[in-house]
């Protein structure tokens, strides 16, 4: 459990400098998982050391995976192969990490032993039925609270069948959990989605040697393939970069260079949204790193305007909508976000949370069932807000405070350690 603390952020005149954001959280989780399931020793560089990823690492160490940390910060992970994990002798604690819990559910469903997954008070409230139901249909034996829709879960693994699943939502966590279960059984398992969700699992599984096929509308995996140890370089997290992209746009006179940021097309919706709003963002030095596209992002302060956001763009920017709402509050005109009901089942109900917090400092914002409507251009005021224990709410409100007319105090900012441990240090250095 993170420490409860309050930080006060004062408005600034400009932001300037270079930023190296932490390693991508989604890719860091998968690097740990797939290296642990591979044959041989993998080296992982640039891993995010946030609490979420450390929960994933600790779970695999509990199941017999040896990990060595070098003085350089690289992790050496001795994989045990698909069938080599040991039955844990204690409950596996996922902390605040939905990625850990959902993807581990898929992995553990195929393992021939008993395990229990739990998490902190926030994670135990989050709905897990969308993952548990298809895994149960594959043959997994899973029992948990509220008719197996909430953690803790007990999983009796093994004896799965290959599966075709049509997901009602575009969710990388749902897709990944099913593919990871299917990877452990003979035959082909396929997931169909209404929109394309982030594809880090497919890219990295291929990088480790699995037979994964991506197609318009989904992905499939052929089971019983062995994974081979690799060297993995984790790019900077575009979800972490998003806070400084917005800050650089809305604070007049600002210019920031964000180096080595992942620009996977299933994740780069934030760049498309901000550019459509009139944001000056350039992609420099584009290249590929361990199967993932990366670039340096140059952002300069801009006059933003409201736009309509919905459809296939939403899953490509789902984690960035809290800070998108801040950009919209500082833009001229109306921004409408729709098709984003997924925001209601994140670390908190992010639609309600962002509407409550931004409205409390003067924004004109109203919640919709599947999004929000923001009338921008109204000056933001100082005040006191709550993060609701959600790291993205805390950092989004810090960005909003940079352009407010007075300081904003944010309660419970320790939660940012889950994804961006040095956020506050970087923010202080730039201003």
C-alpha atoms as one frame of an Amber mdcrd trajectory, in Angstrom:
protein
   0.000   0.000   0.000   1.461   3.373  -0.995   1.899   6.239   1.455  -0.924
   8.824   1.571   0.553  12.254   0.947  -0.564  15.646  -0.365   1.373  17.768
  -2.856   0.721  21.359  -3.824   1.498  22.373  -7.410   1.846  26.046  -8.287
   1.292  27.531 -11.760   4.439  28.057 -13.900   5.427  30.501 -16.632   7.016
  27.953 -19.008   8.393  24.408 -19.223  11.650  23.662 -21.033  14.035  20.729
 -21.177  14.649  17.105 -22.197  12.806  14.239 -20.560  13.526  10.525 -20.420
  10.259   8.957 -19.314  10.250   5.589 -17.496  10.045   2.303 -19.368   6.672
   1.340 -20.819   4.537  -0.277 -18.123   2.636  -2.618 -20.455   5.830  -3.807
 -22.144   7.676  -4.151 -18.805   4.955  -6.469 -17.444   5.138  -8.627 -20.552
   8.939  -8.713 -20.621   8.943 -10.162 -17.091   6.180 -12.664 -17.864   7.470
 -13.943 -21.192  11.097 -14.091 -20.056   9.931 -16.172 -17.072   8.089 -18.570
 -19.420  10.979 -18.790 -21.899  13.819 -21.329 -22.039  17.119 -19.779 -20.948
  18.330 -16.442 -19.559  16.828 -13.193 -20.854  18.229  -9.720 -20.329  15.735
  -6.865 -19.869  16.927  -3.254 -20.189  14.929  -0.151 -19.293  12.353  -1.984
 -17.170   9.893   0.253 -15.327  10.559  -0.081 -11.572   7.048   1.007 -10.608
   5.075  -0.890  -7.987   2.823  -2.563 -10.573   5.702  -4.199 -12.438   7.405
  -5.179  -9.189   4.209  -7.045  -8.255   4.541  -9.053 -11.471   8.225  -9.756
 -10.817   7.576 -10.860  -7.222   4.833 -13.263  -8.356   7.156 -15.077 -10.751
   9.941 -15.211  -8.172   7.441 -16.873  -5.828   6.904 -19.490  -8.567  10.617
 -20.325  -8.778  11.960 -17.869 -11.356  15.479 -16.644 -10.530  16.194 -12.958
 -11.176  19.542 -11.162 -10.976  19.807  -7.362 -11.021  23.056  -6.050 -12.459
  24.681  -2.791 -11.347  23.627  -1.312 -14.715  19.996  -1.824 -13.721  19.496
  -4.610 -16.278  17.513  -7.635 -15.105  18.677 -11.154 -15.914  15.688 -13.510
 -15.802  16.231 -17.275 -15.847  13.128 -18.619 -17.537  11.629 -21.951 -16.526
   9.801 -22.757 -19.754   6.048 -22.978 -20.299   5.681 -25.961 -17.983   8.374
 -25.146 -15.455   6.721 -22.808 -12.958   6.419 -24.079  -9.383   3.194 -24.096
  -7.419   3.306 -20.995  -5.169   3.324 -21.699  -1.431   1.576 -18.409  -0.677
  -1.017 -16.053  -2.140   0.222 -14.055  -5.172  -0.326 -10.353  -4.421  -0.902
  -8.244  -7.555  -0.907  -4.968  -5.599  -2.768  -2.319  -7.598  -2.013  -3.888
 -10.981  -4.934  -4.978 -13.145  -2.472  -6.048 -15.852  -0.750  -8.425 -13.428
  -4.021  -9.951 -12.251  -5.656 -10.347 -15.663  -2.636 -11.657 -17.578  -1.573
 -13.912 -14.694  -5.093 -15.380 -14.686  -4.493 -16.517 -18.268  -1.051 -17.940
 -17.508  -2.107 -19.708 -14.310  -5.226 -21.181 -15.934  -2.902 -23.355 -18.022
  -0.529 -24.376 -15.228  -1.073 -27.769 -13.532  -1.307 -26.453  -9.979  -3.349
 -24.435  -7.485  -2.829 -20.690  -7.024  -4.572 -17.703  -5.463  -4.461 -14.124
  -6.796  -5.333 -11.067  -4.715  -4.565  -7.334  -4.732  -4.948  -4.118  -2.790
  -8.278  -2.569  -1.764  -8.645  -0.813  -5.122  -7.852  -3.857  -7.268 -10.227
  -6.061  -5.263 -13.060  -3.699  -6.273 -12.333  -3.887 -10.002 -14.443  -6.189
 -12.231 -12.614  -9.261 -13.512 -15.533 -11.141 -15.044 -14.605 -10.157 -18.607
 -11.397 -12.218 -18.237 -12.656 -14.975 -15.950 -15.691 -15.854 -18.112 -13.776
 -16.716 -21.318 -11.060 -18.518 -19.331 -13.766 -20.585 -17.651 -15.219 -21.352
 -21.091 -11.775 -22.711 -22.058 -11.971 -25.125 -19.118 -10.271 -23.160 -16.335
 -11.561 -23.754 -12.813 -11.652 -20.347 -11.149 -13.593 -19.283  -8.067 -13.729
 -15.848  -6.491 -15.865 -13.207  -4.861 -19.192 -12.062  -6.300 -19.641 -15.152
  -8.493 -15.983 -15.070  -9.615 -16.192 -11.498 -10.848 -13.860 -10.001  -8.216
 -10.610 -10.982  -6.488  -9.312 -12.817  -4.572  -9.402 -15.765  -7.007  -8.502
 -19.394  -6.554  -7.315 -21.051  -9.774  -7.008 -24.790 -10.348  -5.045 -24.781
 -13.584  -4.606 -27.181 -16.496  -6.917 -29.122 -18.830  -7.803 -26.235 -21.130
  -9.152 -26.423 -24.671  -8.289 -24.174 -27.638 -10.909 -21.493 -28.041 -12.449
 -18.878 -30.325 -13.673 -15.848 -28.421 -15.545 -12.780 -29.651 -14.835 -10.112
 -27.085 -17.561  -7.481 -26.581 -14.866  -4.941 -25.695 -11.529  -3.958 -27.237
  -9.244  -4.805 -24.317  -5.578  -5.780 -24.552  -5.800  -7.377 -21.111  -8.714
  -9.622 -22.090  -7.073 -10.538 -25.394  -3.706 -11.203 -23.759  -5.136 -13.375
 -20.982  -6.885 -15.635 -23.512  -3.843 -15.843 -25.810  -1.591 -16.701 -22.850
  -3.964 -19.470 -21.802  -4.230 -20.710 -25.394  -0.458 -20.757 -25.782  -0.368
 -23.627 -23.288  -2.769 -26.010 -25.080  -2.587 -27.934 -28.355  -4.291 -26.143
 -31.245  -5.118 -22.572 -32.202  -6.825 -20.047 -29.922  -8.319 -16.912 -31.511
  -9.679 -13.654 -30.078 -11.881 -11.316 -32.133 -12.357  -7.665 -31.046 -14.763
  -4.874 -32.050 -11.787  -2.475 -32.394  -8.053  -3.053 -32.461  -6.536  -2.921
 -28.952  -2.860  -2.533 -28.087  -0.757  -5.364 -29.480   2.273  -5.530 -27.164
   1.555  -9.167 -26.270   1.443 -10.277 -29.893   4.624  -8.399 -30.792   6.596
  -9.663 -27.821   5.354 -13.253 -28.050   6.550 -13.301 -31.670   9.846 -11.761
 -30.514  10.232 -14.682 -28.068   9.413 -17.221 -30.794   5.690 -17.978 -30.415
   3.517 -18.487 -33.504   1.150 -15.514 -33.206  -0.948 -14.132 -36.062  -2.428
 -10.632 -35.991  -5.249  -9.734 -38.363  -7.789  -6.987 -38.839 -10.133  -7.620
 -35.935  -8.105  -9.874 -33.678  -5.229 -12.265 -33.086  -4.534 -15.986 -32.742
  -1.831 -18.143 -31.184  -0.779 -21.735 -31.876  -0.306 -23.558 -28.600   2.531
 -25.673 -27.229   5.241 -23.568 -28.856   8.336 -22.969 -26.722   9.598 -19.467
 -26.015  13.330 -18.725 -26.343  15.200 -16.272 -24.106  15.891 -12.871 -25.674
  17.429  -9.476 -24.966  14.605  -6.978 -24.502  14.919  -3.189 -24.613  11.858
  -1.503 -23.089  11.004   1.853 -24.741   9.736   4.863 -22.811   6.051   4.747
 -21.885   3.832   6.930 -24.090   1.222   6.922 -21.310   3.785   8.585 -19.031
   4.930  10.891 -21.845   1.302  12.020 -22.309   1.380  14.171 -19.161   4.337
  16.162 -20.447   2.950  16.320 -23.984  -0.155  18.036 -22.628   1.845  20.188
 -20.203   4.111  21.351 -23.031   1.096  22.281 -25.154  -0.969  24.162 -22.563
   1.753  26.124 -20.706   2.635  29.148 -22.898   6.263  29.479 -24.010   7.061
  25.808 -23.429   9.250  23.459 -25.474  10.016  19.884 -24.380  11.888  16.982
 -25.987  10.728  13.550 -24.810  13.330  10.975 -25.791  12.992   7.283 -26.701
   9.190   7.058 -26.435   7.266   4.032 -27.738   4.938   5.007 -30.595   3.234
   1.668 -31.196   0.272   2.526 -33.490  -2.134   0.755 -31.098  -0.977   3.145
 -28.333  -0.257   6.423 -30.134  -3.835   7.701 -30.145  -2.799  10.440 -27.697
  -0.497  11.957 -30.328  -3.255  11.831 -32.972  -5.757  13.427 -30.567  -3.468
  16.261 -29.511  -2.380  16.968 -33.087  -6.043  17.046 -34.164  -6.630  19.622
 -31.409  -3.912  21.787 -32.973  -0.980  20.594 -30.884   2.534  21.098 -32.282
   4.141  17.645 -31.793   6.943  16.367 -34.040   8.161  12.752 -34.209  11.955
  12.715 -34.613  14.525   9.912 -34.980  11.959   7.156 -35.609  13.357   3.635
 -35.217  12.546   0.129 -33.883  13.518  -1.402 -30.525  12.884  -5.074 -29.681
   9.985  -5.197 -32.142   8.444  -1.891 -30.972   8.544   1.445 -32.881  10.056
   4.373 -30.935  10.765   8.068 -31.556  11.769  11.313 -29.849   8.791  13.669
 -29.416   9.279  17.430 -29.674   6.333  19.387 -28.245   5.810  23.160 -28.317
   3.085  25.243 -26.684   0.049  25.602 -28.945  -3.423  27.085 -29.181  -5.689
  24.056 -28.838  -9.296  23.691 -30.003 -12.054  21.249 -29.116 -12.757  18.109
 -31.179 -14.985  15.013 -31.213 -13.216  11.860 -29.943 -14.703   8.373 -30.326
 -14.674   5.100 -32.234 -11.459   3.236 -32.987  -9.372   6.082 -31.535 -10.582
   5.323 -28.004  -8.791   1.991 -27.316  -5.608   3.524 -28.759  -5.653   6.200
 -26.027  -7.747   4.684 -23.236  -5.222   5.339 -20.441  -4.577   8.906 -21.548
  -8.137  10.271 -21.306  -7.667  11.806 -17.845  -4.954  14.113 -19.204  -6.823
  14.546 -22.518  -9.658  16.036 -20.463  -7.169  18.551 -19.027  -6.081  19.523
 -22.553  -9.754  19.910 -23.508 -10.421  22.161 -20.510  -7.599  24.446 -21.720
  -8.707  24.389 -25.394 -11.108  26.773 -27.105 -14.494  25.256 -27.900 -16.198
  21.985 -27.082 -14.563  18.554 -26.803 -16.816  15.492 -26.647 -15.424  12.087
 -25.649 -17.646   9.083 -26.421 -17.345   5.274 -26.741 -15.126   5.325 -23.630
 -17.250   3.443 -21.090 -14.118   1.399 -20.309 -12.945   4.411 -18.281 -15.524
   3.570 -15.629 -13.759   0.303 -14.691 -10.160   1.475 -14.418  -8.309   2.070
 -11.106 -11.324   4.257 -10.331 -14.284   5.500 -12.365 -12.146   7.920 -14.366
 -15.118   9.633 -15.996 -16.632  10.558 -12.621 -13.240  11.302 -11.032 -11.999
  13.682 -13.732 -15.337  15.467 -13.928 -15.406  15.946 -10.142 -11.788  17.117
  -9.854 -11.706  19.426 -12.882 -15.096  20.937 -12.047 -13.869  21.686  -8.522
 -11.157  23.973  -9.976 -13.457  25.739 -12.399 -13.669  23.618 -15.567 -16.941
  23.314 -17.474 -17.165  19.522 -17.748 -20.080  17.093 -17.505 -20.027  13.290
 -17.467 -21.692  11.223 -20.166 -22.545   7.551 -19.817 -19.628   6.643 -22.096
 -17.400   9.719 -21.826 -17.564  13.431 -21.079 -18.299  16.830 -22.599 -15.882
  19.673 -21.912 -16.398  23.336 -22.801 -12.863  24.683 -22.833 -11.282  28.074
 -22.433 -12.568  28.828 -18.940  -9.662  29.776 -16.600  -8.817  27.084 -14.041
  -8.728  28.094 -10.365  -6.675  26.925  -7.425  -8.122  24.563  -4.880  -7.938
  21.125  -3.299  -8.648  17.870  -5.129  -8.410  14.126  -4.448  -6.644  11.594
  -6.673  -8.983   8.774  -5.524  -5.830   6.657  -5.252  -5.478   6.689  -9.060
  -2.019   7.527 -10.395  -3.307   8.970 -13.678  -5.799  11.247 -11.913  -3.037
  12.567  -9.626  -0.645  13.345 -12.491  -3.403  14.808 -14.701  -4.393  17.237
 -11.964  -0.742  18.225 -11.508  -0.674  19.129 -15.218  -3.891  21.141 -14.824
  -2.372  23.002 -11.874   0.468  24.285 -14.051  -1.944  26.643 -15.851  -4.329
  27.429 -12.971  -4.621  30.927 -11.522  -3.489  29.676  -8.095  -1.907  26.571
  -6.576  -3.751  23.224  -6.512  -3.296  20.764  -3.629  -3.650  17.105  -4.635
  -4.357  14.518  -1.968  -2.957  10.976  -2.164  -0.152  11.467  -4.687   1.897
   8.473  -3.538  -0.141   6.374  -5.975   2.023   7.720  -8.846   4.705   5.223
  -7.779   2.702   2.498  -9.528   3.667   3.797 -12.986   5.898   6.891 -12.783
   8.056   6.904  -9.630  10.063  10.037 -10.561   7.197  12.105 -12.018   7.366
  14.792  -9.335  11.147  15.138  -9.634  10.954  15.627 -13.416   8.122  18.135
 -13.044  10.141  20.153 -10.514  13.239  20.133 -12.765  11.326  21.504 -15.770
   9.686  24.359 -13.945
